[in-house]
Amino acid sequence: TIEFTGALHATVAKQVRLKNPSNNTLMYNAVLVGRDAGNFSFPRGSTVTIPPKKQSFINVEFTFRFLHPAEAVLVLTSSKVDGVDGATLAFSMKSEVKHIEPL
């Protein structure tokens, strides 16, 4: 689970680290699904390429628009590179407003 905590109306960014233990390049496409998926975004794009034996990151941002906790699922599906598919990955994402700042 990836947890986003912050102030109401704030935007919080998280990095999801993806490792590639194989000898082939992997490429993933990210999709957000769920009730509150519209409050999450990919500021640097929804595609990530991971070279062999390396790691890469996908950035996810969340903007706190409501007081109630938000939930969504980050789904990463692989695209074939060099004829190789990676495993589909899924991460639960949740938010919690910790405080309210006057505007």
C-alpha positions as CSV (number, residue, x, y, z in Angstrom):
1,T,0.0,0.0,0.0
2,I,1.2,3.5,-0.9
3,E,0.0,6.0,1.6
4,F,-0.4,9.7,0.8
5,T,-0.8,12.0,3.9
6,G,-1.0,15.8,3.9
7,A,-3.0,18.9,4.2
8,L,-6.3,19.6,2.5
9,H,-5.8,21.1,-1.0
10,A,-2.1,20.1,-0.9
11,T,-0.5,17.9,-3.6
12,V,1.8,15.1,-2.4
13,A,4.2,13.2,-4.7
14,K,5.5,9.6,-4.3
15,Q,7.9,7.6,-6.2
16,V,7.3,3.9,-6.8
17,R,10.6,2.0,-7.4
18,L,10.5,-0.8,-9.9
19,K,13.4,-3.2,-10.2
20,N,14.3,-5.4,-13.2
21,P,16.2,-8.5,-12.1
22,S,16.1,-10.0,-15.7
23,N,18.6,-9.7,-18.5
24,N,16.0,-8.0,-20.8
25,T,14.6,-4.5,-20.9
26,L,11.1,-4.2,-19.4
27,M,8.5,-1.5,-20.2
28,Y,5.4,-0.8,-18.2
29,N,2.3,1.2,-18.8
30,A,0.6,2.6,-15.7
31,V,-3.2,3.0,-15.2
32,L,-5.1,4.3,-12.2
33,V,-8.4,2.6,-11.4
34,G,-10.9,2.9,-8.6
35,R,-13.4,5.3,-7.0
36,D,-10.9,8.1,-6.5
37,A,-8.5,7.5,-9.4
38,G,-9.2,11.0,-10.8
39,N,-7.4,12.6,-7.8
40,F,-4.1,10.7,-8.6
41,S,-1.9,11.5,-11.6
42,F,1.4,10.8,-13.3
43,P,3.3,14.1,-13.6
44,R,6.1,12.6,-15.7
45,G,4.0,10.3,-17.9
46,S,2.5,6.9,-17.5
47,T,5.2,4.8,-19.2
48,V,8.4,3.6,-17.6
49,T,11.3,1.6,-19.2
50,I,13.6,-0.4,-16.9
51,P,17.0,-1.5,-18.3
52,P,18.3,-5.0,-17.5
53,K,19.5,-5.5,-13.9
54,K,18.6,-1.8,-13.1
55,Q,15.7,0.0,-11.4
56,S,13.5,2.9,-12.4
57,F,10.8,5.0,-10.8
58,I,7.3,6.1,-11.7
59,N,6.0,9.2,-10.0
60,V,2.4,9.4,-8.7
61,E,0.8,12.6,-7.4
62,F,-2.3,13.0,-5.2
63,T,-4.2,16.2,-4.6
64,F,-6.3,16.4,-1.4
65,R,-9.6,17.7,-2.6
66,F,-11.9,16.2,0.1
67,L,-11.7,15.3,3.8
68,H,-12.7,11.7,3.2
69,P,-9.9,9.1,2.6
70,A,-9.4,8.4,-1.1
71,E,-8.5,5.0,-2.6
72,A,-7.3,3.8,-5.9
73,V,-5.2,1.1,-7.5
74,L,-2.1,1.6,-9.5
75,V,-1.9,-1.1,-12.2
76,L,1.3,-1.6,-14.2
77,T,1.1,-3.8,-17.3
78,S,4.1,-4.7,-19.3
79,S,4.6,-4.1,-23.0
80,K,6.8,-6.4,-25.0
81,V,10.4,-5.3,-25.4
82,D,12.8,-7.8,-27.0
83,G,10.0,-10.3,-27.0
84,V,9.8,-10.4,-23.2
85,D,6.8,-9.6,-21.0
86,G,7.1,-8.6,-17.3
87,A,4.6,-9.5,-14.6
88,T,1.6,-7.3,-14.1
89,L,2.0,-5.3,-10.9
90,A,-0.7,-3.7,-8.7
91,F,-0.4,-1.3,-5.8
92,S,-3.1,-0.1,-3.5
93,M,-3.1,3.7,-2.8
94,K,-4.8,5.4,0.1
95,S,-4.9,9.0,1.3
96,E,-5.5,10.6,4.7
97,V,-5.9,14.3,5.4
98,K,-3.7,15.1,8.4
99,H,-4.5,18.8,8.9
100,I,-6.3,21.7,7.4
101,E,-4.4,24.9,6.5
102,P,-6.4,28.1,6.3
103,L,-6.4,29.6,2.8
